[in-house]
Amino acid sequence: MPEPLTPADGAWWWMEHPTNLMTITAVFTFAEPLSLADVRRLAERLLRYDRFTERVVAMGVLGRPAWERDAAFDLDRHVCAASLPDGAGRDALEALVGELMATPLAYDRPLWQLHLVPVFASGSAVVVRIHHCVADGMSLVPVLLRLADEPPVLPPIATRGRADGGTERRRRARGMFDPRRLVEAARASGSIATAIAGILDLRADPSTPFRGPLGREKRAAWSEPIALDDVKRVGKRLGATVNDVLLSTVSGAIGRYLRARGTAADGVTLRAVVPVNLRAPDDVALGNKFGMVFLPLPVGHADATARLHAVKHAMDRVKRSPEAVLIFGLLRAFGTTTTRLLKLAVNVLGRKATAVMTNVPGPREPVRFLGRAVDMIMFWVPQSGRLGLGVSILSYNGHVRLGVATDARLVPDPQALVDAFHDAFAELHEAHGEVPQPV
């Protein structure tokens, strides 16, 4: 008997559009080569989860999406090889990732695929694609890391942070949201309808090169590693979290990019849609359990320190707001209505932002898959709301990387944003007499 998708999972299924696929994409690079048989062995470890052998089917007269076991499941349909030109480097891998971002998964099969790039640098690379209706990023990270030879121990999301005493202090150190406090805030907000009206009353974001009709071609890029200790050091000096520092640096990068494109940026504030985990600390089940907040990005602040303080102030405000819980509720509600109404709501919310931004803490120590060390991990979430810019931040093994996914029609040069990120980070350090450590 088919199992209906939860309302939240169904919302991500219905949001799929040819110009904006709802697929989470990740890249793992390895120091040593992998074979297709190796990747098949890794894929077999995913099959312990039913979702990876189930497809989405239409159920009943209304065509509601439901999970049904794929009677014709064939693992070889989900593990494939992709080659790069001889001697190709990161640019070619980034181009491949962009191409895969624009390629729909096969809807008549379980919604995932692993693509092996057998020759990349001194080893290999694997591109992972999983539809957002299967799970959100916070549950997929531990699932994918369980494919490792010795899965790293990740502390509960709500308690990640520095070991400086006390759960609440650790939350503040990483800038995390506490799901229980968010629920309490939503209940204490008085009129839920009034709070929702406040979200809907937000003005549309200004017109910039990042906004406009989307095409089907996508681009991807990622940064060089930045030492996490550098991020912590400048944050400690300015009384800010790691998250504050990174988001303010992204804000500076966007401002630099706009100015380079000849767009007036002084005084401009753009909003980013930031996912907020709403899971209990021990909840690692697949599915979608997160809300979203609209975070103002002071991209027009020319002073790096002022920009950081503005981001910190905005983050402190949204952490206390019920916005994430309310938007999660809206997604659940619209996930049970017609697709036309859902898409209308998504488009209305999408006009109030310019980008999707995600920051996920990854393993603190290096991990190995089938005896091969993982050099790099990067990921991107879909740009819901017909947005053309996605920014992902991931920490791994003491370093932080920025990933950028763009619509090629709007931003054909995501590497320019990556370069601007490095420049903005150096600017923030130099403003306080420091130099980032070489990696």
C-alpha positions as CSV (number, residue, x, y, z in Angstrom):
1,M,0.0,0.0,0.0
2,P,1.5,3.4,-1.0
3,E,2.5,5.7,1.9
4,P,1.5,9.3,1.4
5,L,4.3,11.9,1.6
6,T,4.1,14.1,4.6
7,P,2.7,17.6,3.9
8,A,6.2,19.1,4.2
9,D,7.7,16.5,1.9
10,G,4.9,16.9,-0.5
11,A,5.5,20.6,-0.7
12,W,9.0,20.0,-2.0
13,W,7.8,17.5,-4.5
14,W,5.2,19.9,-5.9
15,M,7.8,22.7,-6.1
16,E,9.8,20.9,-8.8
17,H,10.0,23.0,-12.0
18,P,12.1,22.5,-15.1
19,T,14.0,25.8,-14.4
20,N,14.4,25.1,-10.7
21,L,14.8,21.5,-9.8
22,M,14.3,20.5,-6.1
23,T,17.4,18.4,-5.9
24,I,20.1,18.5,-3.2
25,T,23.6,18.1,-4.8
26,A,26.8,17.2,-3.0
27,V,30.4,16.6,-4.1
28,F,33.0,14.4,-2.4
29,T,36.6,14.4,-3.7
30,F,39.0,11.7,-2.8
31,A,42.8,11.6,-2.6
32,E,42.9,8.1,-4.2
33,P,41.0,6.6,-7.1
34,L,37.6,4.9,-6.8
35,S,36.1,2.4,-9.2
36,L,32.4,2.1,-10.2
37,A,32.3,-1.1,-8.2
38,D,33.5,0.8,-5.2
39,V,30.7,3.4,-5.5
40,R,28.2,0.6,-6.0
41,R,29.3,-0.8,-2.6
42,L,28.8,2.6,-1.1
43,A,25.4,2.9,-2.7
44,E,24.4,-0.5,-1.2
45,R,24.8,1.0,2.3
46,L,22.0,3.5,1.4
47,L,19.6,0.7,0.9
48,R,19.2,0.2,4.6
49,Y,16.8,3.2,4.3
50,D,13.5,2.3,2.6
51,R,13.3,5.7,0.8
52,F,16.2,4.7,-1.4
53,T,14.2,1.8,-2.9
54,E,10.9,3.7,-3.2
55,R,9.5,5.9,-5.9
56,V,6.9,8.6,-5.8
57,V,3.5,7.7,-7.4
58,A,0.2,9.5,-7.7
59,M,-2.5,8.2,-5.2
60,G,-6.2,8.6,-5.4
61,V,-8.4,10.8,-7.6
62,L,-6.5,13.9,-6.5
63,G,-3.1,12.5,-7.4
64,R,-1.5,13.0,-4.0
65,P,2.1,11.9,-4.0
66,A,2.9,8.7,-2.1
67,W,5.9,6.4,-1.6
68,E,5.7,3.0,-3.2
69,R,8.4,0.3,-3.4
70,D,9.9,0.2,-6.9
71,A,9.3,-3.4,-8.0
72,A,11.8,-2.9,-10.8
73,F,14.5,-1.4,-8.6
74,D,18.0,-1.7,-10.2
75,L,21.0,-0.3,-8.3
76,D,22.8,0.1,-11.6
77,R,20.3,2.8,-12.6
78,H,21.5,4.9,-9.6
79,V,25.2,4.4,-9.9
80,C,26.9,5.8,-13.1
81,A,30.2,7.1,-14.3
82,A,30.9,10.6,-15.8
83,S,34.2,11.3,-17.4
84,L,36.1,14.6,-17.6
85,P,38.6,15.5,-20.3
86,D,42.2,14.4,-19.8
87,G,44.0,16.7,-17.4
88,A,40.8,18.5,-16.5
89,G,40.7,20.3,-13.1
90,R,38.3,21.9,-10.8
91,D,36.7,24.1,-13.5
92,A,35.6,21.0,-15.4
93,L,34.2,19.3,-12.3
94,E,32.3,22.5,-11.4
95,A,30.9,22.5,-15.0
96,L,29.8,18.9,-14.6
97,V,28.1,19.7,-11.3
98,G,26.2,22.6,-12.9
99,E,25.1,20.3,-15.7
100,L,23.8,17.7,-13.3
101,M,22.0,20.4,-11.3
102,A,20.0,21.1,-14.4
103,T,19.2,17.5,-15.1
104,P,16.0,16.1,-13.6
105,L,16.1,12.8,-11.7
106,A,14.1,10.0,-13.3
107,Y,10.6,10.4,-11.7
108,D,9.6,6.7,-12.3
109,R,12.5,5.5,-10.0
110,P,13.7,6.3,-6.5
111,L,14.9,9.9,-6.5
112,W,18.7,9.7,-6.1
113,Q,21.8,9.0,-8.1
114,L,25.6,8.7,-7.5
115,H,27.9,9.9,-10.3
116,L,31.5,8.7,-10.2
117,V,34.2,10.9,-11.8
118,P,36.9,8.2,-11.8
119,V,39.8,10.5,-12.6
120,F,40.0,13.8,-10.8
121,A,43.3,15.3,-9.5
122,S,45.2,12.4,-7.9
123,G,42.0,10.5,-7.1
124,S,38.3,10.5,-7.9
125,A,35.1,12.5,-7.2
126,V,31.6,11.5,-6.5
127,V,28.6,13.7,-7.2
128,V,25.5,12.8,-5.1
129,R,22.0,13.9,-6.1
130,I,18.9,13.4,-3.9
131,H,15.5,14.9,-4.3
132,H,14.5,17.3,-1.5
133,C,11.2,15.4,-0.9
134,V,13.3,12.5,0.4
135,A,15.0,14.5,3.2
136,D,16.4,17.9,4.2
137,G,20.1,18.7,4.5
138,M,20.2,18.2,8.3
139,S,19.1,14.6,8.0
140,L,21.0,13.8,4.8
141,V,24.4,14.9,6.3
142,P,24.5,12.0,8.9
143,V,23.0,9.6,6.4
144,L,25.8,10.2,3.8
145,L,28.4,10.2,6.5
146,R,27.2,6.8,7.7
147,L,28.6,5.5,4.4
148,A,32.1,6.2,5.8
149,D,34.3,3.3,7.1
150,E,34.1,4.8,10.6
151,P,31.1,7.2,10.6
152,P,32.1,10.3,12.5
153,V,30.2,11.1,15.7
154,L,28.2,14.2,15.1
155,P,26.8,15.8,18.3
156,P,23.1,16.7,18.2
157,I,22.5,19.7,16.0
158,A,21.0,21.8,18.8
159,T,24.1,21.3,20.9
160,R,26.9,21.7,18.4
161,G,29.5,24.3,19.2
162,R,32.5,25.0,21.4
163,A,32.9,22.9,24.5
164,D,32.8,26.0,26.6
165,G,30.3,24.9,29.2
166,G,26.6,24.5,28.9
167,T,24.2,23.7,26.1
168,E,22.9,27.3,25.8
169,R,26.4,28.7,25.5
170,R,27.3,26.2,22.8
171,R,24.2,27.1,20.9
172,R,25.2,30.8,21.0
173,A,28.8,29.9,20.0
174,R,27.6,28.4,16.7
175,G,24.6,30.8,16.3
176,M,22.2,27.8,16.3
177,F,18.5,28.0,16.7
178,D,16.7,26.1,19.5
179,P,13.6,24.4,18.1
180,R,11.9,24.4,21.5
181,R,12.4,28.2,21.9
182,L,11.1,28.8,18.4
183,V,7.9,26.9,19.2
184,E,7.5,28.8,22.4
185,A,8.0,32.0,20.5
186,A,5.3,31.0,18.0
187,R,2.9,30.3,20.8
188,A,3.7,33.5,22.6
189,S,3.4,35.7,19.5
190,G,-0.3,36.2,20.3
191,S,-2.0,36.1,16.9
192,I,-0.5,33.6,14.5
193,A,-2.5,35.3,11.7
194,T,-0.9,38.6,12.6
195,A,2.6,37.1,12.5
196,I,2.0,35.5,9.1
197,A,0.6,38.8,7.8
198,G,3.9,40.4,8.9
199,I,5.8,37.9,6.8
200,L,3.6,38.4,3.8
201,D,3.8,42.2,4.2
202,L,7.6,42.3,3.6
203,R,8.4,44.3,0.6
204,A,9.8,42.7,-2.5
205,D,13.6,42.6,-2.7
206,P,15.3,45.3,-4.9
207,S,15.9,44.5,-8.5
208,T,19.5,43.3,-9.0
209,P,21.3,41.1,-11.5
210,F,20.5,38.2,-9.2
211,R,16.7,38.4,-9.8
212,G,14.8,37.7,-13.0
213,P,13.3,34.9,-15.1
214,L,15.2,31.6,-14.7
215,G,16.6,29.4,-17.4
216,R,17.4,25.7,-17.4
217,E,21.2,26.1,-17.4
218,K,22.9,26.2,-14.0
219,R,26.4,26.9,-12.8
220,A,28.3,25.8,-9.7
221,A,31.6,26.9,-8.0
222,W,33.2,26.5,-4.6
223,S,35.9,28.3,-2.7
224,E,39.4,27.3,-1.5
225,P,39.4,26.2,2.2
226,I,39.5,28.8,4.9
227,A,40.8,27.8,8.4
228,L,37.9,27.6,10.9
229,D,40.2,28.9,13.6
230,D,40.6,32.2,11.6
231,V,36.8,32.5,11.5
232,K,36.5,31.8,15.2
233,R,39.3,34.2,16.1
234,V,37.8,37.2,14.3
235,G,34.4,36.3,15.7
236,K,35.7,36.2,19.3
237,R,37.4,39.6,18.8
238,L,34.1,41.2,17.7
239,G,31.7,39.3,20.0
240,A,30.1,37.4,17.0
241,T,29.5,33.7,16.2
242,V,31.1,31.7,13.4
243,N,27.8,32.0,11.6
244,D,27.7,35.8,11.9
245,V,31.2,36.1,10.5
246,L,30.5,33.9,7.5
247,L,27.2,35.4,6.6
248,S,28.6,38.9,6.9
249,T,31.5,37.8,4.6
250,V,28.9,36.5,2.1
251,S,27.1,39.9,2.3
252,G,30.4,41.7,1.5
253,A,31.0,39.3,-1.4
254,I,27.5,40.0,-2.9
255,G,28.1,43.8,-2.6
256,R,31.5,43.5,-4.3
257,Y,29.9,41.5,-7.1
258,L,27.2,44.0,-7.7
259,R,29.7,46.9,-7.8
260,A,31.8,45.0,-10.3
261,R,28.7,44.5,-12.5
262,G,28.1,48.2,-12.4
263,T,25.1,48.0,-10.1
264,A,24.7,50.6,-7.4
265,A,25.0,48.8,-4.1
266,D,25.6,51.6,-1.5
267,G,22.9,51.3,1.2
268,V,21.3,48.2,-0.4
269,T,19.9,45.4,1.8
270,L,18.9,42.1,0.3
271,R,17.2,39.2,2.0
272,A,18.4,35.6,2.1
273,V,16.1,32.7,2.9
274,V,17.9,30.8,5.7
275,P,16.7,27.2,6.6
276,V,16.3,26.6,10.3
277,N,16.4,23.1,11.8
278,L,13.3,22.3,13.8
279,R,14.2,18.7,14.8
280,A,14.7,17.4,18.3
281,P,18.4,16.8,19.0
282,D,18.1,13.0,18.6
283,D,15.9,13.1,15.5
284,V,17.8,12.0,12.4
285,A,14.9,10.4,10.5
286,L,14.6,11.2,6.8
287,G,12.1,13.8,5.7
288,N,11.8,17.5,6.0
289,K,11.5,19.2,9.4
290,F,12.8,22.7,9.0
291,G,11.4,26.2,8.7
292,M,12.9,29.3,7.1
293,V,13.6,32.9,8.1
294,F,14.2,36.0,6.0
295,L,17.6,37.3,6.9
296,P,18.5,40.9,5.8
297,L,22.0,41.0,4.3
298,P,23.6,44.5,4.5
299,V,25.4,44.1,1.1
300,G,25.6,47.9,0.8
301,H,27.7,48.4,3.9
302,A,31.2,49.3,2.7
303,D,32.8,48.9,6.2
304,A,33.5,45.2,7.0
305,T,33.1,45.6,10.8
306,A,29.8,47.6,10.5
307,R,28.6,44.9,8.1
308,L,29.4,42.2,10.7
309,H,27.6,44.0,13.5
310,A,24.5,44.5,11.2
311,V,24.4,40.8,10.4
312,K,24.8,39.9,14.1
313,H,21.9,42.2,15.1
314,A,19.7,40.7,12.4
315,M,20.6,37.1,13.4
316,D,19.9,37.8,17.0
317,R,16.5,39.1,16.0
318,V,15.4,36.2,13.8
319,K,16.6,33.7,16.4
320,R,14.0,35.1,18.8
321,S,11.2,35.3,16.2
322,P,8.6,32.6,15.4
323,E,9.1,33.1,11.7
324,A,10.7,29.7,11.0
325,V,8.0,27.7,12.8
326,L,5.3,29.7,11.0
327,I,6.8,29.2,7.5
328,F,7.2,25.5,8.2
329,G,3.5,25.5,9.1
330,L,2.7,27.3,5.9
331,L,4.6,24.7,3.8
332,R,2.8,21.9,5.6
333,A,-0.6,23.6,4.9
334,F,0.1,24.3,1.3
335,G,1.5,20.8,0.8
336,T,-2.0,19.5,1.3
337,T,-3.6,21.9,-1.1
338,T,-3.5,22.3,-4.9
339,T,-0.2,22.6,-6.7
340,R,-1.4,25.9,-8.2
341,L,-2.0,27.4,-4.7
342,L,1.4,26.1,-3.4
343,K,3.3,27.5,-6.3
344,L,1.5,30.8,-5.9
345,A,2.5,31.0,-2.2
346,V,6.1,30.0,-3.0
347,N,6.4,32.7,-5.7
348,V,4.9,35.3,-3.3
349,L,7.5,34.4,-0.6
350,G,10.3,34.2,-3.3
351,R,9.8,37.8,-4.3
352,K,10.8,38.8,-0.8
353,A,14.3,37.4,-1.1
354,T,17.3,37.1,-3.4
355,A,19.1,34.0,-2.3
356,V,19.0,30.8,-0.3
357,M,21.8,30.4,2.2
358,T,22.6,27.3,4.2
359,N,25.4,26.7,6.8
360,V,25.9,23.1,7.9
361,P,28.7,22.0,10.4
362,G,30.3,18.9,9.0
363,P,32.8,16.4,10.6
364,R,35.6,17.9,12.6
365,E,37.9,15.1,11.7
366,P,38.8,13.6,8.3
367,V,36.7,10.7,7.1
368,R,37.5,7.7,4.9
369,F,35.3,5.8,2.5
370,L,36.4,2.3,1.5
371,G,39.9,3.2,2.8
372,R,40.1,6.4,0.7
373,A,40.5,9.7,2.5
374,V,37.9,12.4,1.6
375,D,39.7,15.7,0.6
376,M,36.6,17.9,0.3
377,I,32.9,17.9,0.8
378,M,30.6,20.5,-0.7
379,F,26.8,20.6,-1.1
380,W,24.0,22.8,-2.5
381,V,20.3,22.9,-1.6
382,P,17.6,23.9,-4.2
383,Q,16.7,27.5,-4.7
384,S,13.1,27.5,-3.7
385,G,10.8,30.3,-4.6
386,R,12.3,30.6,-8.2
387,L,15.4,32.2,-6.8
388,G,18.6,32.2,-8.9
389,L,21.3,32.2,-6.2
390,G,22.1,29.5,-3.7
391,V,25.0,29.9,-1.2
392,S,26.1,26.9,0.9
393,I,28.7,26.9,3.7
394,L,30.1,23.7,5.1
395,S,32.9,23.0,7.6
396,Y,35.0,19.9,7.4
397,N,38.2,18.9,9.1
398,G,39.0,22.3,10.5
399,H,38.2,24.2,7.4
400,V,35.3,26.1,5.8
401,R,34.3,26.3,2.2
402,L,31.7,28.3,0.3
403,G,29.7,26.9,-2.5
404,V,27.7,29.0,-5.0
405,A,25.0,27.7,-7.3
406,T,23.5,30.1,-9.8
407,D,21.1,30.4,-12.7
408,A,23.4,30.8,-15.8
409,R,21.0,33.4,-17.3
410,L,21.3,35.7,-14.3
411,V,24.8,34.9,-12.9
412,P,27.0,33.2,-15.5
413,D,30.2,33.7,-13.4
414,P,29.7,32.2,-9.9
415,Q,33.5,32.0,-9.5
416,A,33.5,35.8,-9.4
417,L,31.3,35.6,-6.2
418,V,33.7,33.0,-4.8
419,D,36.7,35.3,-5.4
420,A,34.8,38.2,-3.8
421,F,34.1,36.0,-0.8
422,H,37.9,35.5,-0.3
423,D,38.5,39.2,-0.7
424,A,35.7,40.1,1.8
425,F,37.1,37.7,4.3
426,A,40.6,39.1,4.0
427,E,39.2,42.6,4.3
428,L,37.5,41.7,7.7
429,H,40.8,40.3,9.0
430,E,42.9,43.2,7.8
431,A,40.5,45.7,9.5
432,H,41.6,44.2,12.8
433,G,45.3,43.8,12.1
434,E,45.2,40.0,11.3
435,V,46.1,38.0,8.3
436,P,44.3,34.7,7.5
437,Q,46.4,31.6,7.9
438,P,47.5,29.9,4.6
439,V,45.8,26.5,4.1
